């Protein structure tokens, strides 16, 4: 996590009461377990979710992205990139925001790379930022798990679900994804 963003996140953690363990690297086993559970929830929540995961060249899964804000907001989560169902790398996501916001939220994110070019660009980057290095089409999940099929032709699609808490934000814009150094 970059210096300024880390201190911003740490300040928010202290103000909001999020556990400090959120800022430390989780074990690979804990991340892998969360990834499996998140993909199971995704397949149950999104009609056709399993087929989309099967079609994807790569799947980036964040079991829990925690967001907190009091005027200034920050979010952080850890997850894994899967290719052909196998974990190939572990990643963190971090974002900061300024504006009207108050509360704490935890959510799950699944990001699908549907072509090799988008996946390769992501994997070769040293900190890939949504909206700068590439755009992510956030797919809306409607009642009964129906998805907006008009956005299914985008090279990178993001799904946000399982939101728990007082803050709702269905955006990945500005989120930075970085490989966790082992």
N, C-alpha and C positions, 0 to 999 in steps of 0.2 A: 504494500500500500504506500503511495507517495507521501512525502513528509507532511505537506499542508493538509492533504485530505485525511491523513491518519490523525493529526491533532484535532481537526474538526470533528472527526468521528468520535475520538476519545472524549472530547468536550460534551458531545451529545449523549454519549453513553453515561457519563457522570451525571448529567442533568436528568436524563430519562430513567435511569435505573436499569438499563439493559445490562446483562451480566458481562463482565470484562472478558469472560471466556470467548465471547463472540469475536474478539480481536486477535485471538491466538489461533494458530493452525490446529484444526481438528486432526485426529488420526485418520489414516487412509481407510481403515476399517469402518470408522464412524461415518465418513463421507460416503463410502460404498454402500453401506446399509441405507443411509438416507436417500441415495440416488435410486436404489432398487424400489424403496417404498414410494418415492415421488413418481417414478415411471408407472408403477401399479396404479396410483391415484390418478395420474394423467390418462391412462388407458380407460379407467372407469368413468372419468369426468367428461372426456372429449370423445364424441362419437367418431370413429375412424382414427382415433389417436394411435393405436397400435400400427395401423397401416402407414401412417405418416412417419412414425419412428422407423419402421422397416425401410421405407423409401429414402430416408435421409442419409446423406453421406457421413454426417456427424451429428451427435446429439450432446448438447451442453446442458447439464442438469444441476440446478441449485436447490437442494432440499429445503433450505430456510434462508431467506434474505430478510434481515431485520432492518427496519427503517425507524428512525426516531427524529422528531423535529420540534423545535420551539423557536419559530422564526427562521432559524438556520437548521437545515436537515442533513442527515447523512444516512447511508445504508451500507450494509456489508453482508456478504455471504460467501460460503465456500461450496464448491461442487466439483464435478468431474466431466471430462469430455470423453464420450464413448464413440468408438468407430466399430461397426459390425458387432455391437453388443459388448465390446471389451473396453475397459478403461485404458486410455492412452496417456492421460495427463490430468492433473488436478489444477483447478483455477479458483481465483477469488474474484468477486465483483464488488466494486465500491462506487459510490456516487455521492455527490454533495449538491445541495440546492438551497436557494435563498428565496423567501417569499412567505406568504401566509400558510403556515402549517403548524400543527400542534398534535402531538400524540405519538403512539408507538404502533408498529405494524410488523407482522411476519407474514411472508408469502413464499410460494414455491414458483420457480421459473424453469421452463423447458424451452431451449432454443434449438431449432432444427436448421442445419445447413443442408440445403437441398441440391447443391451442385459442388463439384470438386473445386472450382475456382474460389468460391466464397469460403469454403473450409480451409483451403491452403492459405489464403490471405490471412485468415484468423490465426491459424497455427504458426505462421511465420512472423506475426507481429510481436512486438515487445510491449504489450499493453494495448489492446484493441478497444477503441471507444465507439460505442453506438452513436450514430449520427455524424461521426467524424470519419472513422475508418471504414464504415459500412453502415447501412441502415438495416434495422430489424422491423419487419412488419409485425406489429402486435395484433394477434388474432383474437377477436372477441368471441367468447364462448357464451352462447345464449341459453335459454331455458332448455332443459333436457340434453345439454351437452352439444347442441348444434353449433357448428362453426360457420363463419362467413366464408363461403367457398370462393368469393371473388378475389381474395387475397392469397390464394394457395399457389399462385405462380411466382411468388417472390423467392429469391435465392436464400434468404434468411428469414425465418418466422419465429416469433417469440410468443409463448403462452404464459400468462400469469394467472395463477389460481390459488385457492386455499388461503386467501387473505384472512388474517385474524388480527383484529385490533381496531383502533379508532381512526386510522388514516388510510384512505383509499387513493391509490395513484397507479393507474394502469399504463405506465410509461417505462420504457427502458432507455430513453434518450439520455445521453450523458453518462450512462453506466460504463465503467471501464473494467474490462476483463483482463486479468493478468495471470500468467502461469505461476503456480506456487512452486518456489524453488525447493527441491528435495535435499 
